[in-house]
């Protein structure tokens, strides 16, 4: 069974598969290959940091309360970047927040921050990064989402 890292990313990916502003084939997890102009707009989910604290115990192992961050990068081509990214940001956020438990995996999903940046390419490439934090109960021994 997958760890909470993979489970959360897959749940976030599933939420992004029916956006009106981005075709499902342009939604990626940890894509490292460059995106061409014709591939935009596109979304790329990337794992981030996690922080854990003891929440309880199952009698032998600790149950951890983990705050796991991931980034949803909105890739666009053209100017102005914010205007191009805005419909995608709106749709992607709405889709994630439609179920802030991510299918029962998380206690809560929160929007944390956003950051626009220019990408290398030909000067028209932009990336708007949205960071989310999922609060998840995790079994310390397996790193899987804990369920009673």
N, C-alpha and C positions, 0 to 999 in steps of 0.2 A: 504494500500500500504506500502511496506517495506521502511525503512530508507536507506539513502545512504550507511551505514555500510554494510547492508545485500546485497544491490544491487551490490556494488563493488565486494564483495567477490564472489557472484554468477557469475558475469561476468568473473572474474579471473578464477574461477572453470571451466566455460564453455570453456575457451581458452585452458585448460589443458587436455581435454578429448580425444584428438587424437594424443598424442605424440608417436613417434616411440620407445622411450626408457622406457616408463612407461605405463602399461595397465591402462585403464580408471578406473577399479575397485580398483586401488591402489592410486587414487587421492582423498584426503579427505579435508574437511573443519573442523577445530577445533577438530580433533581426539585427544582424551585423552588416549585411550587404547594403551598399548604398541604394537609395531610392532614386529612381529616374523621374524626370518631370511628369511622364505619363502615369506614374504610380501614385501621384498625389491628388487629393489629400489621402493620407494614410495614418494609421495608428500603430504604435509599437509599445507594448507593455514590457517593462523592465523591473526586475526585483530590486529592492532597496534594503535598507538596514532593518534589523529587528532588535527589540529590547525585551528581555524577559524578567519577570519577577515571580516569586512563589505565590501561588493562589491558594493551593490546598494540597491534599495528598490522597492517593488511592489506597493508602495503607503501606505501600512499599516504595512507590515512586512519587515524586512531586508532580502536581498539575501546575503548569506555568500559565500565567497571563502574559501573552506576547503581543506587543505592538509591532506589527509588520508593515513596513512602508513599501509601496510600489509606485512606479512612475508611468504615466500614460503620456507618451510623446505624440503630439499632433504635428505631422509633417505637411507643409504646404509649399507651393511654388507660386510666386507672384507678389505683388504689392497692393495694398498694405497688408502685412503679415497678420496683424490682429484681426482685421476684418475678414480675411480668408479663413482664419482658424476659428473664429467665433461660433459659426454654426456647428462645427465639429465638436468644439468644447461643450457647447450647450447639449448636444445630442448624447455625447459620451458620458457626461456627468449625469444627465437625467437617467440614462440606461443603468448606470452603476447604482444610483440612489433609489431606483425603483425597488430594489431589494437590498437594503443596507446590511443584511445578514449574509449576503452572498450565498444564498441557497442553504442557510442554516450553519454555515461554517464559522461565521464571525458573530461576535456579540454586537459589534458596531463597526460601520465603515464611516470614516470621516475624511472630508477634503482638508488637506493640510496647507498646500501652497501651489503657486504657479510661477512659471518663469519663462519669458520669451527669450529666444536666442537666434542668432543667424547661423546658418549652416554653411559649410564651405562652398560646394557646388559652383553655380554660375552667378552668385550674388542675389538670386531671387528665392533661394531656399531658406525656409524658416522652420523652426521647431518650437512649439509651445509645450512646455513640460508641466503636467499636472501631477502633483504628488498626493496620494491617498494613504491613509493608515487604517489597517484592519486590526481590531482588537480580537484576539483569538485565544481560546483555552487550548493548551497543547499538553499532551502527555510527554513527560520528560524522557522516558525510556525510548519512545518510538519517534518523537517529533511529529506525530500525527495529531490532527484536530481531535480533541478529547470529547467524547460523548458519554453521558452517564448510562 
